[in-house]
Amino acid sequence: MLMAHPPVLRNLIEQYEALRVLHAEKGGQEARQRMDDVAYTLCVSTGTSDVDSALVAARHQLPGARPEDDSVLSA
């Protein structure tokens, strides 16, 4: 399986989180569409089928992540 470059994954995570906040605050269609696009890219980049799994997988692929670290699951 191809692995996404860690800086790309970090950027996608940051974009998704920022868009999620923007969508929650303003609820705009444009923010929602962009969030969906980033979620799709995260899923493809991590080989997952839903954004929550993609976020976990992406975070575990970043430098310094520990395999037993499930702190992202409690957020």
GUDO-29757 format. One record per residue (C-alpha): residue in three letters; x, y, z; residue number from 1. Coordinates in pm, 1 decimal, always signed. Layout:
<pts>
PT   type         xx         yy         zz   seq
PT    ALA          X          Y          Z   NUM
...
</pts>
This chain:
<pts>
PT   type         xx         yy         zz   seq
PT    MET       +0.0       +0.0       +0.0     1
PT    LEU     +121.9     +346.9      -81.1     2
PT    MET     +179.4     +572.4     +216.8     3
PT    ALA     +109.8     +944.4     +204.5     4
PT    HIS     +396.1    +1174.8     +294.2     5
PT    PRO     +361.8    +1282.1     +660.9     6
PT    PRO     +355.2    +1657.7     +586.5     7
PT    VAL      +69.0    +1596.3     +341.7     8
PT    LEU     -124.2    +1402.8     +605.7     9
PT    ARG      -59.8    +1671.1     +866.7    10
PT    ASN     -185.9    +1936.2     +624.9    11
PT    LEU     -501.0    +1736.4     +548.4    12
PT    ILE     -572.3    +1685.5     +918.6    13
PT    GLU     -528.1    +2057.0     +987.3    14
PT    GLN     -750.5    +2151.4     +692.8    15
PT    TYR    -1023.7    +1910.3     +799.3    16
PT    GLU    -1022.4    +2032.2    +1159.0    17
PT    ALA    -1032.5    +2398.8    +1051.8    18
PT    LEU    -1315.2    +2332.2     +807.8    19
PT    ARG    -1509.2    +2138.7    +1070.2    20
PT    VAL    -1493.9    +2441.0    +1301.9    21
PT    LEU    -1584.9    +2676.9    +1018.3    22
PT    HIS    -1880.6    +2460.3     +918.5    23
PT    ALA    -1997.9    +2433.5    +1280.4    24
PT    GLU    -1983.2    +2811.8    +1322.0    25
PT    LYS    -2120.0    +2926.7     +987.1    26
PT    GLY    -2279.8    +2614.7     +841.6    27
PT    GLY    -2204.8    +2720.6     +484.4    28
PT    GLN    -2238.5    +2487.4     +187.8    29
PT    GLU    -1896.1    +2586.0      +56.4    30
PT    ALA    -1725.8    +2488.4     +382.9    31
PT    ARG    -1920.2    +2161.2     +388.6    32
PT    GLN    -1820.7    +2075.8      +31.0    33
PT    ARG    -1454.4    +2151.5      +99.0    34
PT    MET    -1471.7    +1946.6     +420.6    35
PT    ASP    -1618.1    +1653.7     +224.3    36
PT    ASP    -1339.2    +1686.8      -34.5    37
PT    VAL    -1068.4    +1684.5     +232.8    38
PT    ALA    -1237.3    +1390.4     +408.8    39
PT    TYR    -1239.7    +1196.3      +82.8    40
PT    THR     -870.7    +1273.1      +25.5    41
PT    LEU     -789.5    +1161.1     +380.4    42
PT    CYS     -977.0     +834.6     +323.0    43
PT    VAL     -796.4     +766.5       -4.1    44
PT    SER     -460.5     +862.4     +148.7    45
PT    THR     -503.6     +625.5     +442.5    46
PT    GLY     -694.0     +340.1     +276.6    47
PT    THR     -998.8     +385.8     +498.4    48
PT    SER    -1366.6     +427.6     +421.1    49
PT    ASP    -1480.4     +688.6     +674.9    50
PT    VAL    -1331.3    +1014.0     +796.2    51
PT    ASP    -1304.3     +914.3    +1163.2    52
PT    SER    -1094.2     +610.6    +1072.8    53
PT    ALA     -895.4     +820.8     +828.2    54
PT    LEU     -811.1    +1076.9    +1096.2    55
PT    VAL     -694.8     +804.5    +1335.5    56
PT    ALA     -490.6     +632.2    +1064.9    57
PT    ALA     -336.2     +960.4     +947.9    58
PT    ARG     -237.4    +1060.3    +1300.3    59
PT    HIS      -77.1     +720.7    +1357.0    60
PT    GLN     +131.4     +765.2    +1042.9    61
PT    LEU     +278.2    +1094.4    +1162.4    62
PT    PRO     +626.7    +1098.8    +1312.6    63
PT    GLY     +619.4    +1050.6    +1687.6    64
PT    ALA     +289.9     +860.0    +1691.9    65
PT    ARG     +284.9     +557.1    +1916.1    66
PT    PRO      +96.1     +246.8    +1799.9    67
PT    GLU      -74.6     +213.2    +2138.1    68
PT    ASP     -172.9     +581.2    +2147.8    69
PT    ASP     -550.8     +597.0    +2122.3    70
PT    SER     -582.8     +949.1    +2261.6    71
PT    VAL     -744.1    +1063.2    +1936.8    72
PT    LEU    -1031.2     +825.2    +2001.0    73
PT    SER    -1135.9    +1002.7    +2320.1    74
PT    ALA    -1153.2    +1347.3    +2157.6    75
</pts>
